[in-house]
Amino acid sequence: MRGPSQDRRLVVMRRRSLLTLAVLTGAAAACAPTGSTEMRRPRAENRLRIPPLRDPRPGADGVRRFPLTLRTGHTEFLTGKPAETWGINGSYLGPTLRMRRGDLVAMDVRNQLPQPSTLHWHGMRLPARMDGGPHQTIATGGTWSPQWRVDQPAATLWYHPHPHGETADHVWRGLAGMIIIADDAGLPARYGHDDIPLVIQDRVIGDDGEMEHDKRPTFGLMGDDILVNGTLGAQLEVYTTLVRFRLLNGSNARVYHLGFADGREFHVVAGDAGLLTAPAATARITLSPGERAEIVVAFAPGEPAVLRGFAGDDDVDDGNHQILRISAAADLSRSPALPDRLPGAGPVAVPAGARVRRFKLSGHDEINDREMDMNRVDEVVPAGAREIWEVRNAVYAHNFHIHGVDFTVLDVDGTPPPAWQAGRKDTVYLPPKKTARLAVEFDRHTDAATPYMYHCHILRHEDDGMMGQFTVVPPGTESWAPRTVSHAGHHR
């Protein structure tokens, strides 16, 4: 713990940092890319909230249990002005769930909301009936208790509702949380100290403190107030020379082009589905809704920094917002050096002659000229397959998420991804009128009666029907697998 004299030094340091920060951010705006504008400052400044960590011990049966309650509540985004919100085990957002490969985990999800919902484990490779998609609805007053064994590499995942037609509203109200599959890679790993979760969301906060449902043409719910872990005008003090940030774009539609106001370089160490094979140096990354990245940033004693968004060429970018203001303590603990190599899984290797499936995203409600049908199976895939999926965006900005798989981006319009984006993923951004080729690896879990989803993760588009379904079946049974499924769910 810090003593009183150190606290006084930190107060002085913080005041000096604010003065330096004003110069820094002004200089960054002056040298920002062509077409960008000065960074928008938040209306308030608040200490960054760190979601509580849940890392339960196994019970006598060897199961790690995570009790989760979907509930209503009130949250003060503006001091003294409580807003009506939804949350998981709290009033807004949910706890961070930490687990390890090999763990047997059980989620006991109780729904105390005034309407049915679900919880989907985004990025988790698990049986389809445990996935928490629109086929696993939890009625008001009901409980759903999926259980599975974690069998995938270390990664930053997340969980959020997935009720068909209502996902955008439920996420906007506050239902989301982060999942950490822990690693032993020699990276900063002290949660809330040098390993910081950042759930980035845009909202509209009215003068009365309430969240407003501002539905914009084409893309749905968006706003110009940036919340990080539910904090408006988030500020963070750091105490180590290296800090790992787990970035999640938890917004409904907004794309973030992220970097630091002073242009500093940082290292990406992981993407959606896990660690890279080596740290990748960069000064900018792009995250569309649902995408994650882990970055390691170096700090010097007493220096300020601002994580911010930059304007891009797309039609749903972030608009130059301040994301997080950081100040480094006057005395920093020295972190171990960043490893040269990381235990990432490497790219998905697709065999010669692999099947190619093609998908066209058009408007905001169709894939391959069809809207979502909860009872229709669009694709049947043999377990363990490695395929190429070509996803063509025929219109404005979209992205594409596939449940229950890892994939590697081969190229976007013939251009391979940069090093920081070359790891395994489950969600990919598709700029207007671009085509992505993905090397997709499917799991061994089979269930001809329960589908996984693929869809645009701009939530209005998902709700409007830009979603399809696929089942994974034993190899050789694809031709007689059912092409329809029953929409039952867990209504109890």
C-alpha positions as CSV (number, residue, x, y, z in Angstrom):
1,M,0.0,0.0,0.0
2,R,1.1,3.6,-0.6
3,G,1.7,5.8,2.4
4,P,0.4,9.4,2.8
5,S,3.7,11.0,1.5
6,Q,3.5,9.0,-1.6
7,D,-0.2,9.9,-2.1
8,R,0.8,13.6,-1.9
9,R,3.5,13.1,-4.5
10,L,1.0,11.4,-6.8
11,V,-1.4,14.4,-6.4
12,V,1.4,16.8,-7.4
13,M,2.4,14.5,-10.3
14,R,-1.2,14.3,-11.5
15,R,-1.6,18.1,-11.6
16,R,1.7,18.4,-13.6
17,S,0.5,15.6,-15.9
18,L,-2.7,17.4,-16.7
19,L,-0.7,20.4,-17.9
20,T,1.5,18.2,-20.0
21,L,-1.5,16.3,-21.3
22,A,-3.1,19.5,-22.6
23,V,0.1,20.1,-24.7
24,L,0.2,16.5,-25.7
25,T,-3.3,16.2,-27.0
26,G,-3.1,19.6,-28.8
27,A,0.1,18.5,-30.5
28,A,-1.5,15.2,-31.5
29,A,-4.5,17.0,-33.0
30,A,-2.1,19.2,-35.1
31,C,-0.3,16.1,-36.5
32,A,-3.3,13.9,-36.8
33,P,-4.1,12.2,-40.2
34,T,-5.6,14.1,-43.0
35,G,-9.4,14.4,-42.6
36,S,-9.4,14.0,-38.8
37,T,-10.5,16.7,-36.4
38,E,-9.6,17.7,-32.9
39,M,-10.3,15.0,-30.2
40,R,-13.6,15.3,-28.5
41,R,-13.3,15.6,-24.7
42,P,-15.8,13.9,-22.4
43,R,-18.4,15.8,-20.4
44,A,-17.1,14.4,-17.1
45,E,-14.0,12.8,-15.7
46,N,-14.2,9.7,-13.5
47,R,-11.9,7.1,-12.2
48,L,-12.0,4.0,-14.4
49,R,-14.2,1.3,-12.9
50,I,-12.6,-2.2,-13.0
51,P,-15.3,-4.9,-13.2
52,P,-15.1,-7.4,-10.3
53,L,-13.2,-10.6,-11.1
54,R,-14.8,-14.0,-10.6
55,D,-12.3,-16.9,-10.4
56,P,-14.1,-19.5,-8.3
57,R,-12.4,-22.6,-7.0
58,P,-13.6,-26.0,-8.2
59,G,-16.3,-27.6,-6.1
60,A,-16.2,-31.2,-4.8
61,D,-17.5,-32.2,-8.2
62,G,-14.5,-30.5,-9.9
63,V,-16.8,-27.8,-11.5
64,R,-16.1,-24.1,-11.4
65,R,-19.5,-22.4,-11.0
66,F,-20.3,-18.9,-12.1
67,P,-23.7,-17.6,-10.8
68,L,-24.9,-14.8,-13.1
69,T,-28.1,-12.8,-12.7
70,L,-29.6,-10.6,-15.4
71,R,-31.3,-7.7,-13.6
72,T,-32.4,-4.2,-13.7
73,G,-30.8,-1.4,-11.7
74,H,-29.6,2.2,-11.6
75,T,-26.2,3.6,-12.6
76,E,-24.7,7.1,-12.2
77,F,-22.9,7.9,-15.4
78,L,-23.3,11.6,-14.4
79,T,-22.7,12.1,-10.6
80,G,-26.0,12.4,-8.7
81,K,-28.1,11.5,-11.8
82,P,-29.0,7.8,-11.7
83,A,-30.0,6.2,-15.0
84,E,-32.2,3.1,-15.5
85,T,-29.9,0.3,-16.7
86,W,-29.5,-3.4,-17.0
87,G,-26.6,-5.5,-15.7
88,I,-25.3,-8.9,-14.7
89,N,-24.8,-9.3,-11.0
90,G,-24.9,-5.5,-10.8
91,S,-26.6,-2.5,-12.3
92,Y,-24.4,-2.2,-15.5
93,L,-22.2,-4.7,-17.3
94,G,-21.1,-7.9,-15.6
95,P,-18.1,-9.4,-13.8
96,T,-15.0,-10.6,-15.6
97,L,-15.0,-14.4,-15.6
98,R,-11.5,-16.0,-15.4
99,M,-11.0,-19.7,-16.3
100,R,-8.2,-21.9,-17.7
101,R,-7.9,-24.5,-20.4
102,G,-9.1,-27.8,-19.1
103,D,-11.5,-26.3,-16.5
104,L,-15.0,-27.8,-16.2
105,V,-17.2,-24.7,-15.9
106,A,-20.9,-24.2,-15.2
107,M,-22.9,-21.0,-15.7
108,D,-26.0,-20.6,-13.6
109,V,-27.9,-17.8,-15.4
110,R,-31.0,-16.4,-13.8
111,N,-33.2,-14.0,-15.7
112,Q,-34.8,-11.3,-13.5
113,L,-35.4,-8.9,-16.4
114,P,-38.9,-8.0,-17.5
115,Q,-38.5,-9.9,-20.8
116,P,-36.8,-13.1,-22.1
117,S,-33.1,-12.9,-22.9
118,T,-30.0,-15.1,-23.5
119,L,-26.3,-15.1,-22.7
120,H,-23.9,-16.0,-25.5
121,W,-20.3,-16.8,-24.8
122,H,-18.7,-15.0,-27.7
123,G,-15.5,-16.7,-28.9
124,M,-16.0,-19.8,-26.8
125,R,-15.6,-23.1,-28.6
126,L,-18.3,-25.3,-27.0
127,P,-21.3,-27.5,-27.9
128,A,-24.0,-25.6,-29.8
129,R,-26.7,-26.3,-27.2
130,M,-24.5,-24.4,-24.7
131,D,-23.7,-21.5,-27.0
132,G,-26.4,-19.1,-25.7
133,G,-27.7,-18.0,-29.1
134,P,-31.3,-17.3,-30.0
135,H,-32.2,-21.0,-29.6
136,Q,-31.4,-20.9,-25.8
137,T,-33.9,-18.3,-24.6
138,I,-34.3,-17.8,-20.9
139,A,-37.8,-16.8,-19.8
140,T,-38.4,-14.1,-17.2
141,G,-37.9,-15.8,-13.9
142,G,-36.1,-18.7,-15.5
143,T,-32.7,-20.2,-15.1
144,W,-30.3,-21.7,-17.6
145,S,-27.3,-23.8,-16.5
146,P,-25.0,-24.7,-19.4
147,Q,-21.8,-26.6,-18.6
148,W,-18.8,-27.4,-20.7
149,R,-15.0,-28.1,-20.5
150,V,-12.8,-25.2,-21.6
151,D,-10.8,-26.6,-24.5
152,Q,-9.1,-23.7,-26.3
153,P,-6.0,-21.6,-25.9
154,A,-5.7,-18.5,-23.7
155,A,-7.8,-15.6,-25.0
156,T,-9.9,-12.6,-24.2
157,L,-13.6,-13.4,-24.9
158,W,-16.8,-11.8,-23.8
159,Y,-20.5,-12.6,-23.1
160,H,-23.6,-10.8,-24.1
161,P,-27.3,-11.4,-24.9
162,H,-28.4,-12.9,-28.2
163,P,-32.2,-12.8,-28.3
164,H,-33.4,-12.7,-31.9
165,G,-34.6,-9.2,-32.8
166,E,-33.7,-7.8,-29.4
167,T,-29.9,-8.1,-29.1
168,A,-29.2,-4.4,-29.8
169,D,-31.6,-3.2,-27.1
170,H,-30.3,-5.6,-24.5
171,V,-26.7,-4.8,-25.1
172,W,-27.4,-1.1,-25.2
173,R,-29.0,-1.3,-21.8
174,G,-25.8,-2.8,-20.3
175,L,-25.7,-6.6,-20.6
176,A,-22.2,-7.6,-21.4
177,G,-19.0,-8.8,-19.6
178,M,-15.5,-10.1,-20.3
179,I,-14.1,-13.6,-20.1
180,I,-10.4,-14.3,-19.6
181,I,-9.0,-17.7,-20.5
182,A,-5.7,-17.3,-18.5
183,D,-2.3,-17.8,-20.0
184,D,1.3,-18.3,-18.7
185,A,3.0,-16.4,-21.4
186,G,5.2,-14.0,-19.4
187,L,2.9,-11.1,-20.0
188,P,1.5,-8.7,-17.3
189,A,-1.2,-10.7,-15.6
190,R,-2.2,-9.0,-12.3
191,Y,-5.9,-8.2,-12.9
192,G,-6.8,-4.6,-12.3
193,H,-3.1,-3.6,-11.7
194,D,-1.0,-4.3,-14.8
195,D,-3.7,-6.3,-16.7
196,I,-6.6,-4.0,-17.4
197,P,-9.9,-4.8,-19.1
198,L,-11.4,-2.1,-21.3
199,V,-15.0,-2.6,-22.5
200,I,-15.4,0.3,-24.9
201,Q,-19.0,1.4,-25.7
202,D,-20.6,4.5,-27.2
203,R,-23.9,5.8,-25.7
204,V,-26.1,8.8,-25.5
205,I,-26.3,10.2,-22.0
206,G,-28.9,12.9,-21.6
207,D,-28.5,15.9,-19.3
208,D,-30.7,14.0,-16.8
209,G,-28.2,11.2,-16.7
210,E,-30.4,8.7,-18.5
211,M,-29.3,6.6,-21.5
212,E,-31.2,7.6,-24.6
213,H,-32.0,5.3,-27.5
214,D,-30.6,7.3,-30.4
215,K,-31.3,5.1,-33.5
216,R,-29.3,6.4,-36.5
217,P,-30.1,5.6,-40.1
218,T,-28.6,2.3,-41.4
219,F,-26.6,1.4,-38.3
220,G,-29.0,1.7,-35.4
221,L,-28.0,2.7,-31.8
222,M,-25.0,4.9,-31.6
223,G,-23.9,7.8,-29.5
224,D,-21.1,10.4,-28.8
225,D,-20.6,9.6,-25.1
226,I,-17.8,7.0,-24.7
227,L,-18.1,4.7,-21.7
228,V,-15.2,2.4,-20.7
229,N,-16.3,-0.3,-18.3
230,G,-19.4,1.8,-17.8
231,T,-17.3,4.9,-16.8
232,L,-17.9,8.2,-18.6
233,G,-14.7,10.2,-19.0
234,A,-12.5,7.3,-17.8
235,Q,-9.2,8.0,-16.1
236,L,-6.6,5.5,-15.0
237,E,-3.4,5.7,-12.9
238,V,-0.8,3.1,-13.7
239,Y,2.1,1.9,-11.5
240,T,4.2,-0.4,-13.7
241,T,6.5,0.2,-16.7
242,L,4.4,-2.2,-18.9
243,V,0.6,-2.4,-18.8
244,R,-1.5,-4.9,-20.7
245,F,-4.9,-3.6,-21.9
246,R,-7.6,-6.1,-23.0
247,L,-9.6,-4.1,-25.5
248,L,-13.2,-5.0,-26.4
249,N,-15.3,-3.1,-28.8
250,G,-18.6,-3.7,-26.9
251,S,-20.5,-1.0,-29.0
252,N,-23.6,-1.8,-31.0
253,A,-22.3,-0.4,-34.3
254,R,-19.3,2.0,-33.9
255,V,-15.9,1.1,-35.4
256,Y,-12.9,2.4,-33.4
257,H,-9.5,3.3,-35.0
258,L,-7.4,3.3,-31.8
259,G,-4.1,4.8,-30.9
260,F,-2.4,7.2,-28.5
261,A,-2.6,11.0,-28.8
262,D,1.2,11.3,-28.8
263,G,1.6,8.7,-31.6
264,R,3.5,6.2,-29.4
265,E,4.1,2.7,-30.5
266,F,2.7,-0.2,-28.6
267,H,2.6,-4.0,-29.1
268,V,-0.3,-6.2,-29.9
269,V,0.0,-9.6,-28.2
270,A,-3.4,-11.1,-28.9
271,G,-6.4,-10.9,-31.1
272,D,-10.0,-12.3,-30.8
273,A,-9.1,-16.0,-30.4
274,G,-5.8,-15.8,-28.5
275,L,-2.2,-14.9,-28.5
276,L,-0.1,-14.1,-31.5
277,T,3.1,-16.0,-32.2
278,A,5.2,-12.8,-31.5
279,P,4.3,-9.3,-30.3
280,A,3.5,-7.0,-33.2
281,A,4.5,-3.3,-33.0
282,T,2.1,-0.7,-34.3
283,A,0.7,2.7,-33.5
284,R,-3.0,2.1,-34.7
285,I,-5.5,-0.8,-34.6
286,T,-9.0,-1.0,-35.8
287,L,-11.8,-2.8,-33.9
288,S,-15.3,-3.3,-35.1
289,P,-18.1,-4.4,-32.8
290,G,-17.3,-7.7,-31.1
291,E,-13.6,-7.6,-31.9
292,R,-10.9,-7.8,-29.2
293,A,-7.2,-7.1,-29.0
294,E,-4.7,-7.3,-26.2
295,I,-2.0,-4.6,-26.3
296,V,1.1,-4.0,-24.1
297,V,2.0,-0.3,-23.6
298,A,5.2,1.1,-22.0
299,F,5.1,4.0,-19.6
300,A,7.8,6.3,-18.1
301,P,7.4,7.7,-14.6
302,G,5.2,10.7,-14.3
303,E,4.1,10.8,-18.0
304,P,0.5,11.2,-19.2
305,A,-1.0,9.4,-22.1
306,V,-4.4,9.4,-23.9
307,L,-5.9,6.4,-25.6
308,R,-8.1,7.9,-28.3
309,G,-10.0,7.1,-31.5
310,F,-9.1,8.6,-34.9
311,A,-11.4,9.3,-37.8
312,G,-11.3,6.8,-40.6
313,D,-12.7,6.5,-44.2
314,D,-15.6,4.2,-43.2
315,D,-19.1,5.3,-42.6
316,V,-19.4,4.1,-39.1
317,D,-16.1,5.1,-37.5
318,D,-15.5,6.6,-34.0
319,G,-15.2,10.3,-34.7
320,N,-12.1,11.3,-32.8
321,H,-13.2,10.5,-29.2
322,Q,-11.1,10.4,-26.1
323,I,-11.3,6.9,-24.8
324,L,-9.1,6.7,-21.7
325,R,-6.8,9.3,-20.0
326,I,-3.8,7.6,-18.3
327,S,-1.3,9.0,-15.9
328,A,1.8,7.1,-14.8
329,A,2.9,7.3,-11.2
330,A,6.1,9.1,-10.3
331,D,7.6,5.8,-9.1
332,L,6.9,2.8,-11.4
333,S,7.6,-0.9,-10.6
334,R,9.8,-2.3,-13.4
335,S,8.0,-5.0,-15.4
336,P,9.7,-8.0,-16.9
337,A,10.7,-7.5,-20.5
338,L,8.1,-8.3,-23.2
339,P,8.8,-11.8,-24.6
340,D,10.1,-12.0,-28.1
341,R,7.9,-15.1,-28.8
342,L,4.4,-15.9,-27.7
343,P,2.7,-19.3,-27.6
344,G,0.0,-18.4,-30.1
345,A,-1.6,-21.2,-32.2
346,G,-0.5,-19.8,-35.5
347,P,-2.6,-19.5,-38.7
348,V,-5.3,-21.9,-39.7
349,A,-3.8,-24.2,-42.4
350,V,-6.3,-25.0,-45.0
351,P,-5.6,-28.2,-47.0
352,A,-5.4,-28.2,-50.8
353,G,-8.9,-28.6,-52.4
354,A,-10.7,-27.3,-49.3
355,R,-14.3,-26.4,-49.6
356,V,-15.1,-22.8,-50.4
357,R,-18.3,-21.3,-49.2
358,R,-19.4,-17.8,-50.4
359,F,-21.5,-15.3,-48.6
360,K,-22.8,-11.9,-49.7
361,L,-23.9,-9.2,-47.3
362,S,-26.4,-6.8,-48.8
363,G,-28.5,-4.0,-47.3
364,H,-28.8,-4.4,-43.5
365,D,-30.9,-7.6,-43.4
366,E,-29.8,-10.2,-45.9
367,I,-27.0,-12.8,-46.3
368,N,-27.0,-14.5,-49.8
369,D,-30.3,-12.6,-50.5
370,R,-32.1,-14.2,-47.6
371,E,-33.2,-13.0,-44.2
372,M,-32.7,-15.0,-41.0
373,D,-35.1,-17.9,-40.5
374,M,-34.8,-19.5,-37.0
375,N,-36.0,-22.9,-38.4
376,R,-33.7,-23.0,-41.5
377,V,-30.3,-24.6,-41.6
378,D,-28.2,-22.6,-44.2
379,E,-25.0,-24.7,-44.1
380,V,-24.0,-28.1,-42.8
381,V,-20.3,-28.6,-42.0
382,P,-18.4,-31.8,-41.1
383,A,-16.7,-31.7,-37.7
384,G,-13.1,-30.8,-37.7
385,A,-13.3,-29.3,-41.2
386,R,-11.0,-26.5,-42.4
387,E,-12.6,-24.5,-45.1
388,I,-12.3,-21.1,-46.9
389,W,-15.2,-18.7,-46.4
390,E,-15.4,-15.8,-48.8
391,V,-17.5,-13.0,-47.4
392,R,-18.4,-10.2,-49.8
393,N,-19.7,-6.9,-48.5
394,A,-21.9,-5.4,-51.3
395,V,-22.8,-2.2,-49.6
396,Y,-21.8,0.0,-46.6
397,A,-19.8,-1.1,-43.5
398,H,-20.4,-4.5,-42.0
399,N,-18.5,-7.1,-40.1
400,F,-18.8,-10.9,-39.8
401,H,-18.8,-13.2,-36.7
402,I,-18.9,-17.0,-36.7
403,H,-19.9,-18.8,-33.6
404,G,-17.8,-21.8,-32.3
405,V,-14.8,-21.4,-34.6
406,D,-11.4,-19.9,-35.1
407,F,-10.4,-18.3,-38.4
408,T,-7.4,-16.6,-39.9
409,V,-7.9,-13.7,-42.3
410,L,-6.2,-14.7,-45.5
411,D,-6.8,-11.3,-47.2
412,V,-9.2,-8.4,-47.7
413,D,-9.6,-7.6,-51.4
414,G,-6.3,-9.5,-52.0
415,T,-4.3,-7.7,-49.3
416,P,-3.0,-9.8,-46.4
417,P,-3.7,-8.5,-42.9
418,P,-1.1,-6.5,-41.0
419,A,1.0,-8.5,-38.5
420,W,-1.1,-7.3,-35.5
421,Q,-4.3,-8.7,-37.2
422,A,-2.7,-12.0,-38.5
423,G,-3.6,-14.1,-35.4
424,R,-6.7,-16.3,-34.9
425,K,-10.0,-14.5,-34.8
426,D,-13.8,-15.0,-34.7
427,T,-14.9,-11.6,-36.0
428,V,-13.7,-9.6,-39.0
429,Y,-14.4,-6.0,-40.1
430,L,-15.6,-5.6,-43.7
431,P,-15.2,-2.1,-45.1
432,P,-17.7,-1.0,-47.7
433,K,-17.7,-3.1,-50.9
434,K,-14.7,-5.3,-49.8
435,T,-14.4,-9.1,-49.7
436,A,-12.6,-11.0,-47.0
437,R,-11.3,-14.6,-47.4
438,L,-11.2,-16.5,-44.2
439,A,-9.4,-19.8,-43.4
440,V,-12.0,-21.3,-40.9
441,E,-11.4,-24.2,-38.5
442,F,-14.4,-26.0,-37.1
443,D,-14.6,-27.8,-33.8
444,R,-15.4,-31.5,-33.1
445,H,-18.6,-30.9,-31.2
446,T,-21.5,-32.3,-33.3
447,D,-25.3,-31.7,-33.1
448,A,-27.5,-31.9,-36.2
449,A,-30.5,-30.5,-34.2
450,T,-28.9,-27.3,-32.7
451,P,-27.3,-24.7,-34.9
452,Y,-24.5,-22.2,-34.5
453,M,-24.8,-18.7,-36.0
454,Y,-22.9,-16.5,-38.4
455,H,-23.9,-12.9,-38.7
456,C,-23.0,-9.2,-38.9
457,H,-22.1,-8.0,-35.5
458,I,-23.5,-4.5,-36.1
459,L,-26.4,-5.4,-33.8
460,R,-29.2,-3.7,-35.7
461,H,-28.2,-5.7,-38.8
462,E,-28.2,-8.9,-36.8
463,D,-31.6,-8.1,-35.4
464,D,-33.0,-7.2,-38.8
465,G,-32.0,-10.6,-40.3
466,M,-28.4,-10.4,-41.4
467,M,-27.7,-13.8,-39.9
468,G,-27.5,-17.4,-40.9
469,Q,-27.3,-20.8,-39.2
470,F,-25.0,-23.8,-39.6
471,T,-24.8,-27.2,-37.9
472,V,-21.7,-29.3,-37.4
473,V,-22.2,-33.1,-38.0
474,P,-20.1,-36.2,-38.1
475,P,-18.1,-36.3,-41.3
476,G,-19.9,-38.2,-44.0
477,T,-23.4,-37.5,-42.7
478,E,-23.8,-34.0,-44.3
479,S,-26.0,-35.1,-47.1
480,W,-28.8,-36.5,-44.9
481,A,-28.5,-34.0,-42.0
482,P,-31.7,-32.1,-41.4
483,R,-32.1,-28.7,-43.1
484,T,-34.6,-27.5,-40.5
485,V,-34.4,-27.2,-36.7
486,S,-37.0,-26.5,-34.0
487,H,-36.8,-23.2,-32.1
488,A,-37.5,-24.5,-28.6
489,G,-35.2,-22.9,-26.0
490,H,-35.0,-23.0,-22.2
491,H,-38.2,-21.4,-21.0
492,R,-38.3,-22.3,-17.3
